[in-house]
C-alpha cells in the first residue's frame, strides 16, 4: 500500500474524569469554609477585646465600678473563666516570717535599691522618701511628687501642676503617666509591712448641680482615691496593705489662700507607722472598755496605763507654769465656798 493511501487517524480522548478531579467546585467550597473560620475568629477576637476593655474601664473609671470595688464587689480581671486558668501576672506578696530589719530590693527601679521590710523611725522614712523620689524621676513626674516625714509616717503627695494634671478634668480616670507612676509604686509598697492610707483631695471649684445624689467634690475625691488604690493593686500592692481609702473634697487645701490652686488637687498616700495604724484601727474598732453612763448608753474609758501616761505628760507640761506646784499641794485647811 502506497504512502498516499494512508488516511489521517484522529483519536478522541475523553477528559471528563480529569476535569472532575481538577475542576473548580472544590475551590469554592474551601473558600466558603475559610471565610466561615475567619468570621468565627473575628467574632472571638471582638468578644475578648470587649471583655478586656470593660475590665480596664471598671478599674480606671470614676463611676460606680470603683465605688463597688471599694464596698467589696469584685471587678473582672485578666484571666479567670473567660481566659486562662493560670495566673499570668502573679502579684508579689509580703514575705512571711521576715523581720522589720530584713533588706530586700525593688525590681521596678533601673538601679536596684535595698528596701526594708518595715519603716518606723524618721530616718527610715527619709530613706523611703528618697526611693520614691527616684521612682518619680524615672516616671517623669518629679514635679508632681512631694514627700514629708511626719510623726505618723511618710506623707506622699501626688498633685497636679499648672502644666500637667494627675486625672482627666472632672473625672477619676488617671493620666497615662500618673497610672504608670502608681504601677511603679505597687511593687515597692508590696515589699513593706507598713499599712497604707489613701486620701483624695480636690480644689474648691464647686459643681453647678446641688443634688445630694449628684456629682460633688466629696464624691470625686473618693472616686479618685479608689482609682489610685486600684492602680496600686494592679502594680502589685496587696489588698491587705490598705488600711483606709477616703475622700476629703476641698476641706484640706495645701494652699488655703488659693483654694483653686492646682496643687490642691492631689492624691495622698500615707505610709503609716505601726503605732499610728494601731491607733486608727482602735479608733474605729470595738470599744475595749465601756462603762454605763445612762440607760442604754455606754461610755468608753481608756486603759489605766494610757490615763497614767496622759497625767504624767500634763504634769510635766504644767510644771513649766508658775504656781503649778502650789496648786497640786494639798491645802492644810479646808476652804469654804459659798
Secondary structure, 3 states (H helix, E strand, C coil): CCHHHCCCCCCCCCCHHHHHHCCCHHHHHHHHHHHHHHHHHHHHHHHHHHHHHHHHHHHHCCCHHHHHHHCCCCCCCCCHHHCCCCCCCCCCCCCCCCCCCCEEECCCCCCCCEEECCCCCHHHHHHHHHHHHHHHHHCCCHHHEEEEEECCEEEEEEECCCCCCCECCCCCCECHHHHHHHHHHHHHHHCCCCCEEEEEECCCCCCCCCCCCCCCHHHHHHHHHHHHHHHHHHHCCCHHHEEEEEECCCCCCCCCCCCCCHHHCEEEEEEECHHHHHHHHHHHCCCCCEEEEECCEEEECCCHHHHHHHHHHHHHHHCCCCCHHHHHCCCCCCCCCC
